[in-house]
Amino acid sequence: MNPLENKKTEPFKIGGNWTAQSKQLQKQFPELTDADLKYESGQENDLLKRLETKLSKKRDEIINIVKKAKAETV
C-alpha cells in the first residue's frame, strides 16, 4: 500500500488537553479566537478547516502546528 494513500485515509485526531493546546495556539497566533478554536469530539475536520482559513495555511501545516502545541503542553 502506498504510504500517501494510507495517510489520507487516516483521519486526524485531537488528543490530550485541548483547552491547554488551544491556549498555546492563541499565544502563538493571537488572531485566533475562541470560536476559531472551538472543538467537539469527532469534529476535527471542521476545526482544521477553520484554522486553515484563518491562518492561510495548508492542512498539513495546520496539523503540524496543532501537534507542536500538544507537545508543548505535555
Secondary structure, DSSP 8 states (H G I E B T S, - for coil): --HHHHHHHS-----S-HHHHHHHHHHH-TT--TTTT---TT-HHHHHHHHHHHHT--HHHHHHHHHHHHHHH-
